[in-house]
């Protein structure tokens, strides 16, 4: 499939095909090709700014009660290199990149850093050529549909909050005890207890030990908050 066919398949009514060719041109291609041609770095700069704005607006509207710190962390996870490379693969962007011979042989089409850059430059080109409507169309197929993949337990880091509370109050350390593992080996569910002085503060379940520990800490904090409220009456 050619680049024009890809744009047609994505429903992008392109006006300046040269802008998209630039978005998919790796610096190695420019270094080896004869004649003048620009690579994707300027459009990458533009696309980065567009993503920051559009993803921020989407998160702001989707999570109306979340504080600034949580929104900032969610945005960072959605637009980090690893995530953008994943979205580039979802769209199949790698096959359209113009590489120099050496870079192509060295696996450039599968490199996260390159794919993330091209995703940003592609967004920059769409924004400049077609406007916000078509940027959102692409983001709805990629970033927006994966917003719930962000682990909010990790964002809040209940383990750190619980440990800081215990250190301040009793100068003791919270440990985590694996209670059980259920389910098939490819999709286990872990049950973990947050423990201090052989006393269970809270229990949590999750698809990884890390998530189960965060949920156990969250449960412990909720229990402690409930006790504090009862003492206040």
Secondary structure, 3 states (H helix, E strand, C coil): CCHHHHHHHCCCCCCCHHHHHHHCECHHHHHHCCCCCCCCHHHHHHHHHHHHHHHHHHHHHHCCCCCHHHHHHHHHHHCCHHHHHHHHHHHCHHHHCECCHHHHHCCHHHCHHHHHHHHHHHHHHHHHHHCHHHHHHHHHHCCHHHHHHCCHHHHHCHHHHHHHHHHHHCCCCCEEEEEEEECCCCCCEEEEEEEECCEEEEEEEECCHHHHHHHHHHHHHHHHHHHHHHHCC
